Amino acid sequence: MPAATCQALASEVVRWETGQDCPTLGKKWWRGFKKRNKDITLKPPRSLEAARAKNATRQAVDGFYDLLEDAIAKDSLGPSQIWNVDEKGFTPDPVPQRVVASKSSTPQQNHKRSQDHVTANICVNACGMQLPPHLIFNRKQLATTLVANGPPGALYSTSVSGSMDHDLFETWFTDIFMVNTSRDKVQLIIMDNHSSHISVAIMEKAREANVVFLALPSKTTHILQPLDKAVFSSLANRHKSVSAAARLLKPTHGLTLADFVPIFTEAYTKSMTTANIQASFCITGIYPVKRDAIPDAALTPSAVFVPVFSDGEVELFRKRLAEGYDIPDERYE
């Protein structure tokens, strides 16, 4: 919570304990509070949408691990058979969040305004292996000059929005996944439950190809998806740094879609390391399976959505309050 909220809460505690009015505690109290509690400090919070905070519960996480353990045990899956696929969006000319400048200046960055957007569909396994990426451009047609010098074996597609859809996911599954993986053993693909990943055609092809899909619980990819936890952050940071170096050669025009593939290829090659990919499966507890890999602290935000009282209790309390009864409750003793 913000420091101001902490100060206001402490003031309320004083009022409750003493029964006397207490002005909101100030900075002096806050400094003393930090000194007495050396394990706390002020940190910039990570933005977390309410749906993710609500859905990331221990029950949802344990339910996923139950399904994962069953799938691994049923087909004796090894790390080379456990995959994670997801998409990551990019812009051709990313704006740096920070630049070197004098303290008294207001720095500005020349930036080419553009609606261009590229989605990279990436798939990795617990052994640290990566499949060729699938790049989706928001174009009706794709010029061959835009995809020169790309990652080996990469697949290129277009869509109006530059995002994944049923047809494109089926294309990726057929032309990338099935071509680069074995049909002799069961392959497990862990993915989010986005609607673009699910269709009758894809399910039928997966069944025939000896492939099993395991969907992550809704709105929990920020704690359970390997690509989100380790790989994508490294790739995004590397893409920004390579773009910054390339921008030095085009200081007046900025980067365009024609610059994207070579820049992405360099960033992709440097960031998609075996160690980084393996670590992403380890820290999410997917391989090796480790339920306590997700700490309780990561699930704490969901606690505010758990009601203290049931709907029936709330209705009873309201009725008794309206009738003027004092209702004792052991939770307040």
N, C-alpha and C positions, 0 to 999 in steps of 0.2 A: 504494500500500500504506500501511497505518497507520504512524505514526512508530515504534511499538514493534517492528513487523515489520522495518522498515528497520534499526533498531538491532541486532536479533537477527541479521539477515543479515550485517551488517558484522562482528559478533563472530565468526560462522562463517568469514568470509573471513580474519580475523586468525588464527584457529586453523589454517586450511588453509595459509596462507602461512608461519607460524612453527613449526607443529607443536607449539605449546604451548597449554595451556588459557588461555582468556581470558574473564573475566566479561562479562556482557552490558553493552555500552556504554550510558552514561547520557545525561542531558539535556545535559550539557556537550559531549559529542561531537556530539549532534544540533544544538546551536546552532552549533558550528564547521562542521559539514557544510553547513548551510544558508548560512552565511557564505561558504564556498568555492564553493558552487553556487547562484548568485544567481537562476537561472531556475526553481528549485523552491520550493514552499511547501506548506502544508497546506490542503486544500480539502475541503468536504463532498462525498462521492462520490454520484453518481446511482445509485440502485438499478437493477440490470440482471439480469434473470433469466438463469439458466445457458443456457437454450435460445437466447436472443437472442445471448448472447456467443459461443456455439458456431457459430451459423449465419451470423453476419455476417462472411463471409470475402471476400477480394478476388475469388476465383473466382465466388462467388454474385453479387456486385455486377456484375462484368464480364459475366456471363451475362445478367443483366437488361438491361444497356445494349445488348448485342448484339441482343436481341429488340426492344427499343425502337427502335433505329436501323433495323432491318429493317422494322418496322411503319410508321415515318415515311416511309422511302424508298419503300416499296411503293405507298402511297396518297397521297404528297406531302402529308402532314398539316401543317397550320399550327397555331399556338397555340390557335385557337378550337375545334380539333377534338380536343384532348388534355385529358382530364378525369381527375379523381381523386375517388373517392367513399369515404366511411368514416363510421363512427358514433362519437358521443361521448356518454357517459352523464352525467346530472345528477341531483342531489337538490334538492328544493324549498327546503330550508333548510340551505345549506352552512355548516359551522362554520369561522370564520376561524382561520388558523394562528397569527396574532399579533394582539394587541390592545394599546392604549396603557394602561399601568398603572404604578403606583409600583414601584420596585425591590424594596421589602420586601413587596409584596403577592403573593397567589396569585390571579390573575384567573380568573373563571368566566364562561361565556357561556350565557345562557338559550337552550336549544335544544329544539325540538319533535321528540321521537323519532318517527320515521315510517319505514315500509317503502316509501313512495312512491318511484318511480324513473321517469325519463324518458330515452329515447334519442333523440338528434337525428341523423338521417341527412343528411349534408351533401355536396354535390357542387359542385366548382369547376373552372374550366379555366385553362389557362396564360395566357389573355388577362386574367385577373383577374375573369372573370364568375362569378357564383354562381347556382345554381338555387334555387327555393324549398325550404326545409327540410322534412323529413318527421319529425314528432314522434310517438314511440311511447310510450304511457302503460301502466303495469302495472295495467290495469283490464279488466274484462269488458265494461263499457259506459262511454261517454264522454259526460258532460253537456256541453251546448252552452256553459254558463257557464264551463267550464274552458278553452275555446279562443278566447274573445273577445279581440280586440285582438292577434292574432298577426301574424307576418310576412306580407306580401302573397303570396297564392298557396300558402301552406303547406298541407301535407297532414297529417291527424291520424289515427292508428290506435291500436289497443289490442292487447296480448298479455298473457298471464299473467305473464310475467317482466319485461315492459317492454323486451324486447330484440328484435333483428332475427331474422327467420326466412325460410324460402324464400318463403312466400306474401306476406309484407310487402315483401320485396325485389322481387318480381315486380310488386307493386302500385306501388312507387316507380318502377320502370323504365317501366311503362306510363303512369302518371298524371302523373309529373313529368318524367322524362328525355325520353321520346318526344314529349311535348307541347311541351317547351321547346327542342328542338334540331332541326336540319334533317335531313331524310332524303335530301337531294340529295348530301351528301358523307359519306364514312366518318367515324364518330366513334369515338375510342379511349378506353375507360374503363380506367384503372389502379386496381386495388383489391387488398386483401389476399385470401388464399385461404381465408377463412373458409367453412365449409360452407354457411352461409345464403346465400351469394352464387352458389352453383353448383347448377343444376338443369337438367334436360332442357328444361323449359318456357321457362326464361329464355334458354338457349342458342338455342332455336328462334326466339324472338321477336327476339333480337339479330341473328341471321343475316338474318331477313326485313327488319329495320329498318336494315341497313347499319351495324351496330355491332360493334366488335371489343373483346373483353376481354383485358387483359394483367394477369396476376397477379404481384404482387410475390413475391420469394423468401420462403419461410417464415421467420417470426421476424426480418424485417429492416425492418419498418415504421418502427422508431425512427430509422433513418438514411435510408430511401428514400421514405417516404410524405410528400408535400407537406403534407397536412392535419396530420399528426402533428408535423412539424418546425417549423411556424410558426403555422398558423392556429388550431389547437385550444388552444394555450397562451394565446394572446391572448383567445380567446373565454372560456375558463375563468376567467381572471383578471378579465375584465370582468364576467362573471356574478357572481363573488364580491363585487366592489365594488358593483354595483347592488343585490345582495341585502342587503349591509350597510346601504346607505342606506334600503332599504325596511323593514328590520328596526327602524329607529328609530321607525317609526310603529306597530309592534306589539311593544313591548318585553316584554310579559308573555305573549304567546301564541306568538311565533315565526311563521315563514312556513309556509304550507301549499301543497298542490297548486294551490289556486285562485289563488295569487299567481304561479305559475311562468311562465305564458305571457307576461304583460306584462313581467316581469323579463327573461326570455329574449329577447324581441323587442328590448328596448332594448340589451341586451348584444350581440346578434347584429348589429344595425344599426351599432353603433359599432365593432365589431371586424372585421367582414368587409369590409375595404377592398380596393380594386383593387390598391394597392401591396403590401399584406401578402400577398395571394393570389399575385401574380406572383412575389414574393420566395420564396415557398414552393417553387415549381417550379424557381426558379433555384438555390437552395441545395442541392437534392437532385440537381441535374444532369440533370433531366428535360427542361426546356426553358429555354434552348437545351441540347442534350445536351452534357454536360461530365463525362467520366468521373472526372476528378480532383477533382470537387466533394466527393466523399466522401474525407476525408483518411485516411491510414494509421492515424492515432491512433484513429479511430473503429472500426477493425477490429482493433486490438491485442488486446482481450480474447479473440478467437478463437484467438490463438496458443497459449494454455495447453492447448487441446484437441488440438493437433497433436502426435502422438507423435514423440519423438526417434528411437526405434527401431521397426522393423517387428515384427509379431508373431513372425515367424521368427527375427529377431535376438534378441529377448527370450528365446525358448525355447532358442536356442543358448547364450546367455550363462548362463542358469540351469543348463543341463546341464554346461557347462564349469566353472562355479563349484562345482557339486556334486562334480565330479571333481578339484577342486583346482588347475585351470589358471589361470594369469594371462593374461588375454586383452588384448593391446594393441589400442588403437583410436585412429586418427589424430584423431578428434574430441576426444580428451582429451590429445593431445600438446602 
